[in-house]
Each structure stands twice: as C-alpha cells, then as structure tokens.
C-alpha cells in the first residue's frame, strides 16, 4: 500500500456557538491541512507512471474544493441561527463566508474536508490531518 501526503495552509475565522470558553467569540486560525492519499497500485503507464497521484494534480483539487472557498472566509455552522445571522451580516458587507452543516470544530471540519475530497472530488483520500494551532490537530480516517 502506498500513501502520499501534501500539506496546505489556509486562514479562516469562526465561532463555536454555545461553547463554554473563549471560542464562543469570533476568532481566527491559520490552519495546516495534510491530505493523505492511498493506493495499492501505482499508475502503470503514461506521464504519471510510478505515482499514486501527481502532487500537482492533488494541489489543483484541494485548491478548488477546499482552499478557494475556505481561505480567508468566515466558516460557519449553517444549522446555527446565531452563526447564520453573523454570516448574513458579513455577506451584506461583501465579506467571504462558507457554510457547512456541522459545528466548525477541528474534528467536524476534518470529516467535512475528507468527505468533500473523497465524494465530491473523487480523490482516494485515506486521512485528513488538520492543525488548528501549531501544537493541536485532529486526524480523520474513514
């Protein structure tokens, strides 16, 4: 089994509605994202012979499905009335927002990113690692 990984970074703001600590307030993070792709077979011919995936192709897909919509955006739980209210105000002020159907914890965002890349983009993703701070990360595997 072959596994290859590529790392990315992006900045975003969020709140955790109902949290019992300071994360209930609007704040931001610089996230480090590691996307791991797995395959038992390497490409057998062509320009990608001997590869699981071309790192350039992986970068293109992650950019389209994750970085472009999420980088420098307010990421919000679109099931939270409070967070939707903030998002509507930001949209009125011509600011970037991106809603997901879960709370924006590192755990839920890892799973969201995994599923978006696997099911929407068709990547053979085996793991997502998402660092919220330089010393704290979540890993999601199916």
C-alpha positions in Angstrom: 0.0 0.0 0.0 1.3 3.4 -1.0 0.4 6.6 0.9 1.4 10.1 -0.2 0.6 13.4 1.6 0.6 17.0 0.7 0.4 19.9 3.1 -1.5 23.2 2.7 -2.4 26.1 4.8 -5.3 28.5 5.0 -6.7 31.2 7.3 -10.3 31.4 8.4 -12.5 32.9 11.1 -15.2 31.1 13.0 -17.1 30.9 16.3 -18.3 27.9 18.3 -21.9 28.9 19.2 -22.7 27.6 22.7 -19.1 26.8 23.6 -18.3 27.4 27.3 -15.0 29.1 26.7 -13.4 31.9 24.7 -14.1 30.1 21.4 -17.7 31.2 21.6 -16.3 34.6 20.3 -15.4 35.4 16.7 -11.7 34.5 16.2 -9.4 33.1 13.6 -6.8 30.5 12.9 -4.1 29.7 10.4 -4.8 26.0 9.7 -2.3 23.5 8.4 -4.0 20.8 6.3 -2.4 17.5 5.4 -4.2 15.4 2.8 -3.1 11.8 2.6 -4.0 9.7 -0.5 -3.6 5.9 -0.6 -3.5 3.3 -3.3 -2.3 -0.3 -3.6 -1.4 0.4 -7.2 0.8 2.9 -8.9 0.0 4.3 -12.4 1.4 1.8 -14.8 1.9 4.0 -17.8 1.9 7.5 -19.1 3.2 10.7 -17.6 2.2 9.6 -14.1 3.8 6.2 -14.3 5.1 5.1 -10.9 2.9 7.6 -9.0 0.0 7.3 -6.6 -1.1 10.8 -7.7 0.8 13.7 -9.2 1.3 16.2 -6.4 0.4 19.0 -8.8 -2.9 17.3 -9.5 -3.6 16.9 -5.8 -2.8 20.6 -5.3 -5.3 21.6 -8.0 -8.1 19.5 -6.5 -7.5 20.7 -2.9 -7.3 24.3 -4.1 -10.6 24.0 -5.9 -12.6 22.1 -3.3 -11.1 23.4 0.0 -8.8 26.4 -0.3 -10.6 28.6 -2.8 -13.9 28.5 -0.8 -12.5 28.4 2.7 -9.3 30.5 2.8 -9.8 33.9 4.4 -13.5 33.2 4.9 -15.9 33.1 7.9 -16.6 29.4 8.2 -19.9 28.8 9.9 -22.3 26.1 11.0 -25.3 26.7 8.8 -27.5 24.9 11.3 -26.8 27.6 14.0 -29.1 30.5 14.0 -26.5 32.8 15.6 -23.8 31.8 13.1 -26.1 32.3 10.2 -27.0 35.7 11.4 -23.3 36.7 11.5 -22.8 35.2 8.0 -25.7 37.2 6.6 -24.3 40.4 8.0 -20.8 39.6 6.6 -22.4 38.9 3.2 -24.1 42.3 3.3 -20.7 43.8 4.0 -19.3 42.0 0.9 -17.2 39.6 3.0 -16.4 36.0 2.2 -18.3 33.2 4.0 -18.6 29.5 3.7 -21.3 27.4 5.5 -21.0 23.8 6.4 -23.8 21.7 8.0 -21.8 21.0 11.3 -20.1 22.8 14.1 -16.8 24.2 13.0 -14.6 22.2 15.4 -11.3 20.8 14.1 -13.0 17.3 14.3 -16.0 18.2 12.3 -14.1 20.2 9.8 -11.6 17.3 9.3 -14.5 15.0 8.5 -16.1 17.6 6.2 -12.9 18.1 4.3 -12.3 14.3 4.0 -15.8 13.7 2.6 -15.7 16.7 0.2 -12.4 15.5 -1.3 -13.4 11.8 -1.4 -17.0 12.1 -2.6 -17.2 15.4 -4.4 -13.7 15.5 -5.9 -13.2 11.7 -6.2 -9.8 11.6 -4.6 -8.8 8.3 -2.9 -8.3 10.1 0.4 -7.2 7.9 3.3 -6.7 10.6 6.0 -7.0 14.2 6.8 -4.9 15.9 9.4 -6.0 19.4 10.4 -3.9 21.5 12.7 -5.8 24.3 14.4 -2.7 25.6 16.2 0.9 24.6 15.8 0.5 22.1 18.6 -3.1 20.8 18.2 -4.5 18.8 15.4 -7.3 16.3 14.5 -6.9 13.3 12.2 -9.9 11.8 10.4 -10.0 8.5 8.7 -12.9 6.5 7.4 
